[in-house]
Amino acid sequence: MTTGENGYLALCQHILEQGCEKSDRTNTGTRSVFGHQIRYNLQEGFPLLTTKKVPFKLVASELLWFIKGDTNIRYLLKHNNNIWNEWAFKKWVESDDYSGPDMTDFGNRSLKDPGFKELYDAQMAQFKEKILSDDAFASRFGDLGAVYGKQWRHWKTSRHDTIDQLKDVIESIKTNPDSRRHIVSAWNPEDIPQMALPPCHTLFQFYVADGKLSCQLYQRSADVFLGVPFNIASYALLTHMIAHECNLEVGEFIHTLGDAHIYLNHTEQIKTQLARQPRQWPTLKLNQERSIFDFEVEDFILEGYDPHPAIKAPIAV
């Protein structure tokens, strides 16, 4: 098994060479394989890909958003994080409240028509301003439903109780480290119709051995070019935070993928990335005075990150 960033690049090459072409919900088209695993040794550094620049502050602010149990993009926008905008924007432009120009299939149209992209950018800027300034608008159109934060921190049971899975798993790690039940699930079948996007990273499990905390993620759907680099960094960061909370060192992050796919309109970008050589991983430092429940973005320091330039690609909505 190829590990680390070379493991990620090997997966990209494998999908290009062996993947099956499949249709998908977004009508973009993918090349896909089913079932793959890559291991990242967190003792060797922080696994933020170096073959293209991955914006760590966006990774950190999204993870903190999950941990806070928040589901409204206002928090993300306050941190200049736009990675969930398209799903909320789609809800607005498809609503009866929207009276602007037609934004149907905006993700694909904006790439093919520069004039449409200018129109889209103007509408998105208006949308973001309203989310930040108008409480009622933000409540209606900024909330993404019962997505990750709600399931991690406020899972509703059939008895109308609330389960805080994240707090419970931390307590379980502290009090019964050898348990095989250190699990958090984001996949709540009852709530899926209330989600802007059903969870792609569906379940994660922790494992304690030799004073080290490891984490394995099962990801049902993996956008290998755009999403997976974020997922690797996010769950590596979460492992560091929970290890800190439980007075443990970090071990491994194990990434298990279900449908691992490259969107057809990301093919050239992937080939560009594959032509690059990985560099040394950076080092992560946490503010030792903080708890996992009160970390802010400024409490994470990344040292020695020297990536190749970023590579832009469209997101499929």
C-alpha positions in Angstrom: 0.0 0.0 0.0 1.4 3.5 -1.0 1.1 5.9 1.9 1.2 9.6 2.5 1.0 12.2 -0.3 2.4 9.6 -2.7 -0.6 7.4 -1.8 -2.9 10.2 -2.8 -1.1 10.7 -6.1 -1.2 7.0 -6.8 -5.0 7.0 -6.2 -5.3 9.9 -8.7 -3.3 7.9 -11.3 -5.2 4.7 -10.6 -8.5 6.5 -11.2 -7.3 8.0 -14.5 -6.0 4.6 -15.7 -8.5 2.2 -14.2 -11.6 4.2 -13.3 -15.0 3.6 -14.9 -16.9 6.6 -16.4 -20.1 7.1 -14.5 -22.9 9.7 -14.5 -23.6 11.6 -11.3 -26.1 13.8 -9.5 -24.5 17.0 -10.9 -24.6 15.9 -14.5 -20.8 16.6 -14.8 -19.6 13.1 -15.2 -16.9 11.3 -13.3 -14.2 8.6 -13.6 -14.5 6.5 -10.5 -13.2 3.5 -8.5 -14.9 1.8 -5.6 -13.0 1.1 -2.4 -9.6 2.5 -1.6 -7.5 3.2 1.5 -4.5 5.5 2.2 -2.7 5.8 5.6 -1.0 9.1 6.8 1.5 8.9 9.6 0.9 12.1 11.6 4.2 11.6 13.4 5.9 12.5 10.1 4.2 15.9 9.8 0.9 17.4 9.0 -0.6 16.0 5.8 -1.5 19.2 4.0 -0.8 18.3 0.3 2.2 20.0 -1.2 1.7 19.2 -4.9 -0.9 22.0 -4.8 -1.5 24.7 -2.2 -4.4 23.8 0.1 -5.7 26.8 2.1 -5.3 25.7 5.7 -7.3 28.5 7.2 -10.4 27.3 5.2 -9.8 23.8 6.5 -9.6 25.0 10.1 -12.6 27.3 10.0 -14.8 24.7 8.4 -13.7 22.1 11.1 -14.4 24.6 13.9 -17.8 25.2 12.3 -18.6 21.5 12.6 -17.3 21.3 16.1 -19.5 24.3 17.2 -22.5 22.4 15.9 -23.2 25.3 13.5 -25.0 24.7 10.2 -25.3 28.3 8.9 -22.8 29.6 6.5 -22.7 33.0 8.2 -19.9 31.8 10.5 -17.9 30.6 7.5 -18.4 33.9 5.7 -17.2 35.8 8.7 -14.0 33.9 8.3 -13.8 34.5 4.6 -14.6 30.9 3.9 -16.7 30.4 0.8 -16.6 26.6 0.4 -20.2 26.0 1.2 -21.7 29.0 -0.5 -23.0 27.3 -3.6 -25.4 25.0 -1.8 -27.0 27.9 0.1 -26.9 30.1 -3.0 -28.7 27.4 -4.9 -31.5 27.3 -2.3 -32.0 31.1 -2.7 -32.0 31.3 -6.5 -34.5 28.4 -6.7 -36.8 30.0 -4.1 -39.9 32.2 -4.8 -38.1 35.0 -3.0 -35.5 35.3 -5.7 -36.3 37.8 -8.5 -32.9 38.3 -10.2 -31.6 36.9 -13.5 -31.8 33.2 -14.2 -29.1 31.2 -12.4 -30.1 27.7 -13.5 -27.1 25.4 -13.7 -24.8 28.2 -12.6 -21.8 26.0 -11.8 -21.4 24.8 -15.4 -22.7 28.0 -17.2 -20.3 30.3 -15.4 -17.3 28.4 -16.7 -18.5 28.4 -20.4 -19.8 32.0 -20.6 -17.6 34.9 -19.2 -20.7 37.2 -19.4 -22.7 34.8 -17.3 -19.9 34.5 -14.8 -19.9 38.2 -14.3 -23.6 38.1 -13.6 -23.2 35.2 -11.3 -20.4 36.9 -9.3 -22.6 39.9 -8.8 -25.5 37.8 -7.5 -23.3 35.8 -5.2 -21.8 39.1 -3.8 -25.3 40.3 -3.1 -26.2 37.0 -1.5 -23.2 37.0 0.8 -23.8 40.6 1.9 -27.4 39.7 2.8 -26.3 36.6 4.8 -23.9 38.8 6.8 -26.2 41.7 7.4 -29.8 40.4 7.5 -30.6 38.0 10.3 -33.9 36.8 8.8 -32.3 36.3 5.4 -29.4 34.4 6.9 -31.8 32.2 9.0 -33.8 31.3 5.9 -31.1 30.9 3.2 -27.8 30.5 5.1 -28.8 27.4 7.0 -27.8 24.1 5.3 -30.1 21.9 7.4 -29.1 19.0 9.5 -25.5 18.7 8.1 -22.3 17.7 9.9 -22.4 20.1 12.9 -25.9 19.1 13.9 -25.2 15.4 13.7 -21.9 15.6 15.6 -23.2 17.8 18.4 -27.1 17.6 18.4 -28.2 14.2 17.1 -31.9 14.0 17.8 -33.3 10.6 18.9 -36.7 9.1 18.5 -37.3 9.8 22.2 -36.6 13.5 21.6 -33.3 13.4 23.4 -30.1 15.0 22.0 -26.8 13.2 21.7 -23.6 15.1 21.7 -21.5 12.5 19.8 -18.3 14.6 19.9 -18.3 15.1 23.7 -19.3 11.5 24.2 -16.4 10.1 22.1 -13.9 12.3 23.9 -15.2 11.1 27.3 -15.0 7.5 26.0 -11.4 7.9 24.8 -10.4 9.3 28.2 -12.2 6.7 30.4 -12.1 3.6 28.3 -9.3 4.0 25.7 -9.4 0.3 24.6 -13.0 0.5 23.6 -13.9 -0.3 20.0 -16.9 2.1 20.1 -15.1 5.4 19.7 -17.3 6.3 16.8 -19.0 9.5 15.5 -21.6 9.2 12.6 -22.8 12.0 10.4 -25.1 9.6 8.4 -28.5 10.0 9.9 -31.0 8.5 7.4 -34.0 10.3 9.0 -32.4 13.7 8.5 -30.9 13.3 5.0 -33.9 15.0 3.3 -33.3 18.0 5.5 -29.6 18.4 4.4 -28.3 20.6 1.7 -25.9 17.8 0.9 -25.9 14.3 2.5 -22.6 13.8 4.4 -19.8 12.6 2.2 -17.5 11.8 5.2 -20.0 9.7 7.0 -18.4 8.0 9.9 -15.1 8.2 11.8 -13.6 6.0 14.5 -10.7 6.5 17.0 -8.2 4.0 18.2 -5.7 4.3 21.1 -2.5 2.3 21.3 0.9 3.1 22.8 -0.2 6.5 24.0 -1.2 7.6 20.5 -4.6 8.4 19.0 -5.4 7.3 15.4 -8.5 8.1 13.4 -10.1 6.2 10.5 -12.6 8.0 8.3 -15.1 6.2 6.0 -16.0 8.5 3.2 -18.9 7.3 1.0 -18.2 9.8 -1.8 -14.8 11.4 -2.5 -14.2 14.2 -4.9 -10.5 13.4 -5.2 -9.2 16.6 -6.7 -11.2 19.3 -4.8 -12.6 17.6 -1.7 -10.2 14.9 -0.6 -7.2 17.3 0.1 -9.5 19.2 2.5 -10.8 16.0 4.1 -7.3 14.7 4.8 -6.3 17.9 6.4 -9.5 18.3 8.3 -9.5 14.9 10.0 -5.8 15.1 10.6 -6.5 18.4 12.4 -9.4 16.9 14.3 -7.1 14.0 15.4 -4.5 16.5 16.7 -7.2 18.4 18.6 -8.8 15.4 20.3 -5.3 13.9 21.1 -4.5 17.2 22.8 -7.8 17.1 24.7 -7.1 13.5 25.8 -3.4 14.1 26.6 -2.3 11.7 23.9 0.1 11.9 21.0 -1.1 11.6 17.4 -0.8 8.3 15.5 -2.2 7.8 12.1 -5.0 9.1 9.9 -6.5 6.3 7.8 -8.7 7.4 5.0 -11.1 4.8 3.6 -13.0 5.8 0.5 -16.1 4.4 -1.1 -16.8 6.0 -4.5 -13.5 7.7 -5.2 -13.9 9.9 -8.3 -12.4 12.5 -10.5 -14.9 14.8 -12.2 -14.3 14.8 -15.9 -13.8 18.6 -15.9 -10.9 18.2 -13.3 -8.9 15.8 -15.6 -6.4 18.4 -16.8 -5.9 19.8 -13.3 -5.2 16.3 -12.0 -2.6 15.7 -14.7 -0.9 19.0 -13.8 -0.7 18.0 -10.2 0.6 14.5 -11.0 3.5 16.1 -12.8 4.7 17.7 -9.6 7.0 16.2 -6.9 5.8 16.1 -3.3 7.7 18.2 -0.8 8.2 17.9 3.0 5.0 18.1 5.1 4.6 21.1 7.4 4.5 21.0 11.2 1.3 21.8 13.1 1.3 23.5 16.5 -1.7 24.0 18.7 -2.4 26.6 21.4 -1.8 24.4 24.4 -4.1 26.5 26.6 -7.2 25.8 24.6 -9.9 23.1 24.7 -11.3 21.6 21.6 -14.5 23.4 22.2 -13.0 26.9 22.3 -10.2 26.8 19.7 -10.2 29.6 17.2 -8.4 29.7 13.8 -5.6 31.8 15.3 -4.8 28.9 17.7 -3.3 26.8 14.9 0.2 27.5 13.6 1.5 25.8 10.5 5.2 25.9 10.1 7.3 25.0 7.0 4.5 24.8 4.5 6.1 25.2 1.0 3.6 23.9 -1.6 3.4 24.1 -5.3 0.9 26.7 -6.6 -2.8 26.2 -6.2 -4.7 24.7 -9.1 -8.2 26.1 -9.7 -11.2 23.9 -10.7 -15.0 24.2 -10.7 -17.0 22.7 -7.9 -19.9 20.4 -8.9 -23.1 21.4 -7.1 
